[in-house]
Amino acid sequence: MITIFTSVYNRRHMMERLYQSLLKQTCFAFEWLIIDDGSTDDLWQLVGQWQKENLLFPIIYHYIKNGGKHRAINTGAKMAKGDIFFIVDS
């Protein structure tokens, strides 16, 4: 399995495009791990909708206090279940 990893900070307006791209894949042997690095744009609500409606691949959302992309990546690497860790920015 692959972990598709996205660290995000106040990029809710960009995430729908990425989500739609993931839905268009032909193989769904991946998890999408989103680490929210302290966003204030209510991204959690949007991701919650996707988690309810999407049955093709798991979406894991984790909020952390803002600490920079490097810390978000380190957190994601610890949480990832995939054998391959693939970073896709918003």
DRENPA-3360 file (N, C-alpha, C; in nm, 2 decimals, always signed):
BEGIN
1 = MITIFTSV = +0.08/-0.12/+0.00/+0.00/+0.00/+0.00/+0.09/+0.12/+0.00 ~ +0.03/+0.23/-0.05/+0.10/+0.36/-0.06/+0.03/+0.46/+0.03 ~ +0.11/+0.54/+0.10/+0.06/+0.65/+0.18/+0.08/+0.78/+0.09 ~ -0.03/+0.84/+0.05/-0.02/+0.97/-0.01/-0.04/+1.07/+0.10 ~ +0.06/+1.15/+0.12/+0.07/+1.24/+0.23/+0.06/+1.39/+0.19 ~ -0.02/+1.46/+0.26/-0.04/+1.60/+0.23/-0.03/+1.68/+0.36 ~ +0.07/+1.77/+0.37/+0.07/+1.86/+0.49/+0.00/+1.99/+0.44 ~ -0.08/+2.05/+0.52/-0.16/+2.16/+0.48/-0.17/+2.27/+0.59;
9 = YNRRHMME = -0.16/+2.39/+0.54/-0.19/+2.50/+0.64/-0.27/+2.61/+0.56 ~ -0.40/+2.62/+0.60/-0.49/+2.72/+0.54/-0.49/+2.71/+0.38 ~ -0.51/+2.59/+0.34/-0.52/+2.57/+0.19/-0.65/+2.50/+0.15 ~ -0.75/+2.52/+0.23/-0.88/+2.45/+0.21/-0.92/+2.48/+0.06 ~ -0.90/+2.60/+0.01/-0.94/+2.63/-0.12/-0.87/+2.55/-0.23 ~ -0.76/+2.49/-0.20/-0.69/+2.41/-0.29/-0.72/+2.26/-0.28 ~ -0.77/+2.21/-0.17/-0.78/+2.07/-0.14/-0.88/+2.00/-0.22 ~ -0.99/+2.06/-0.26/-1.09/+2.00/-0.34/-1.04/+1.95/-0.48;
17 = RLYQSLLK = -0.95/+2.02/-0.54/-0.89/+1.98/-0.66/-0.80/+1.86/-0.64 ~ -0.73/+1.85/-0.54/-0.65/+1.73/-0.51/-0.74/+1.61/-0.48 ~ -0.84/+1.63/-0.40/-0.93/+1.52/-0.37/-0.99/+1.47/-0.50 ~ -1.04/+1.55/-0.59/-1.10/+1.51/-0.71/-1.00/+1.43/-0.80 ~ -0.87/+1.47/-0.80/-0.77/+1.40/-0.87/-0.75/+1.26/-0.81 ~ -0.75/+1.25/-0.68/-0.74/+1.11/-0.62/-0.86/+1.02/-0.66 ~ -0.97/+1.08/-0.67/-1.09/+1.00/-0.70/-1.09/+0.95/-0.84 ~ -1.01/+1.01/-0.93/-1.00/+0.97/-1.07/-0.89/+0.86/-1.09;
25 = QTCFAFEW = -0.83/+0.82/-0.99/-0.73/+0.71/-1.00/-0.79/+0.58/-1.04 ~ -0.72/+0.49/-1.10/-0.77/+0.36/-1.14/-0.74/+0.25/-1.04 ~ -0.64/+0.28/-0.95/-0.60/+0.19/-0.85/-0.61/+0.26/-0.71 ~ -0.68/+0.20/-0.62/-0.71/+0.27/-0.49/-0.64/+0.20/-0.37 ~ -0.52/+0.14/-0.40/-0.44/+0.08/-0.30/-0.36/+0.18/-0.23 ~ -0.42/+0.28/-0.17/-0.35/+0.39/-0.10/-0.44/+0.44/+0.01 ~ -0.37/+0.51/+0.10/-0.44/+0.59/+0.20/-0.40/+0.73/+0.18 ~ -0.49/+0.82/+0.21/-0.45/+0.97/+0.20/-0.44/+1.02/+0.34;
33 = LIIDDGST = -0.32/+1.05/+0.38/-0.29/+1.10/+0.51/-0.27/+1.26/+0.51 ~ -0.36/+1.33/+0.57/-0.36/+1.47/+0.57/-0.32/+1.52/+0.71 ~ -0.21/+1.59/+0.72/-0.17/+1.65/+0.85/-0.19/+1.80/+0.83 ~ -0.29/+1.85/+0.92/-0.32/+1.99/+0.92/-0.24/+2.06/+1.02 ~ -0.15/+2.15/+0.97/-0.05/+2.21/+1.06/-0.10/+2.35/+1.11 ~ -0.22/+2.33/+1.18/-0.27/+2.45/+1.25/-0.36/+2.54/+1.17 ~ -0.42/+2.49/+1.07/-0.51/+2.57/+0.98/-0.62/+2.64/+1.06 ~ -0.67/+2.75/+1.02/-0.78/+2.82/+1.08/-0.90/+2.84/+0.98;
41 = DDLWQLVG = -0.89/+2.76/+0.87/-0.99/+2.78/+0.76/-1.10/+2.67/+0.76 ~ -1.11/+2.59/+0.87/-1.21/+2.49/+0.88/-1.20/+2.38/+0.78 ~ -1.08/+2.34/+0.75/-1.05/+2.23/+0.66/-1.11/+2.10/+0.71 ~ -1.11/+2.09/+0.85/-1.16/+1.96/+0.91/-1.30/+1.93/+0.87 ~ -1.38/+2.04/+0.85/-1.52/+2.01/+0.81/-1.53/+1.95/+0.67 ~ -1.45/+2.00/+0.58/-1.45/+1.95/+0.44/-1.40/+1.81/+0.44 ~ -1.29/+1.78/+0.51/-1.23/+1.65/+0.51/-1.34/+1.55/+0.57 ~ -1.41/+1.60/+0.68/-1.51/+1.52/+0.74/-1.62/+1.47/+0.64;
49 = QWQKENLL = -1.66/+1.56/+0.55/-1.75/+1.53/+0.44/-1.70/+1.42/+0.35 ~ -1.57/+1.44/+0.31/-1.51/+1.34/+0.22/-1.50/+1.20/+0.29 ~ -1.47/+1.20/+0.42/-1.45/+1.08/+0.49/-1.59/+1.00/+0.49 ~ -1.70/+1.07/+0.50/-1.83/+1.01/+0.50/-1.87/+0.96/+0.37 ~ -1.84/+1.03/+0.26/-1.89/+1.00/+0.13/-1.80/+0.91/+0.05 ~ -1.67/+0.90/+0.08/-1.57/+0.83/+0.00/-1.55/+0.69/+0.06 ~ -1.57/+0.59/-0.03/-1.55/+0.45/+0.01/-1.44/+0.39/-0.07 ~ -1.37/+0.46/-0.15/-1.26/+0.41/-0.24/-1.13/+0.39/-0.17;
57 = FPIIYHYI = -1.10/+0.48/-0.08/-0.97/+0.48/-0.01/-0.99/+0.55/+0.12 ~ -0.91/+0.51/+0.22/-0.92/+0.58/+0.35/-0.86/+0.72/+0.35 ~ -0.92/+0.81/+0.42/-0.87/+0.94/+0.44/-0.85/+0.96/+0.59 ~ -0.72/+0.98/+0.62/-0.69/+1.00/+0.76/-0.65/+1.15/+0.78 ~ -0.72/+1.22/+0.87/-0.70/+1.36/+0.90/-0.65/+1.37/+1.04 ~ -0.54/+1.45/+1.06/-0.48/+1.47/+1.19/-0.44/+1.62/+1.20 ~ -0.49/+1.69/+1.30/-0.47/+1.83/+1.33/-0.35/+1.84/+1.43 ~ -0.25/+1.92/+1.41/-0.15/+1.95/+1.50/-0.13/+2.10/+1.51;
65 = KNGGKHRA = -0.08/+2.15/+1.62/-0.05/+2.29/+1.64/+0.06/+2.33/+1.54 ~ +0.04/+2.45/+1.49/+0.13/+2.50/+1.38/+0.28/+2.49/+1.43 ~ +0.36/+2.42/+1.35/+0.50/+2.40/+1.38/+0.59/+2.39/+1.26 ~ +0.53/+2.41/+1.14/+0.61/+2.41/+1.02/+0.60/+2.27/+0.95 ~ +0.63/+2.28/+0.82/+0.61/+2.17/+0.73/+0.70/+2.05/+0.77 ~ +0.82/+2.08/+0.82/+0.91/+1.97/+0.86/+0.85/+1.88/+0.97 ~ +0.78/+1.95/+1.07/+0.72/+1.88/+1.18/+0.60/+1.80/+1.13 ~ +0.52/+1.86/+1.04/+0.41/+1.79/+0.98/+0.45/+1.66/+0.91;
73 = INTGAKMA = +0.56/+1.67/+0.83/+0.61/+1.55/+0.76/+0.66/+1.45/+0.86 ~ +0.73/+1.49/+0.97/+0.77/+1.39/+1.07/+0.65/+1.32/+1.13 ~ +0.55/+1.40/+1.16/+0.43/+1.34/+1.22/+0.36/+1.24/+1.12 ~ +0.35/+1.28/+1.00/+0.30/+1.19/+0.90/+0.37/+1.07/+0.88 ~ +0.51/+1.08/+0.88/+0.59/+0.96/+0.86/+0.57/+0.86/+0.97 ~ +0.54/+0.90/+1.09/+0.51/+0.82/+1.20/+0.37/+0.75/+1.19 ~ +0.28/+0.82/+1.13/+0.14/+0.77/+1.13/+0.12/+0.69/+1.00 ~ +0.20/+0.70/+0.90/+0.18/+0.63/+0.78/+0.17/+0.48/+0.79;
81 = KGDIFFIV = +0.08/+0.41/+0.72/+0.07/+0.27/+0.72/+0.13/+0.21/+0.59 ~ +0.15/+0.29/+0.49/+0.20/+0.24/+0.36/+0.34/+0.21/+0.36 ~ +0.38/+0.12/+0.27/+0.52/+0.09/+0.25/+0.60/+0.20/+0.17 ~ +0.52/+0.27/+0.10/+0.58/+0.39/+0.02/+0.51/+0.51/+0.07 ~ +0.59/+0.62/+0.10/+0.54/+0.75/+0.15/+0.56/+0.85/+0.04 ~ +0.45/+0.89/-0.02/+0.45/+0.98/-0.13/+0.39/+1.11/-0.10 ~ +0.47/+1.22/-0.10/+0.43/+1.35/-0.06/+0.36/+1.42/-0.18 ~ +0.23/+1.47/-0.16/+0.16/+1.54/-0.26/+0.11/+1.67/-0.19;
89 = DS = +0.17/+1.78/-0.23/+0.12/+1.91/-0.17/-0.01/+1.95/-0.23 ~ -0.08/+2.04/-0.15/-0.21/+2.08/-0.20/-0.20/+2.17/-0.32;
% end
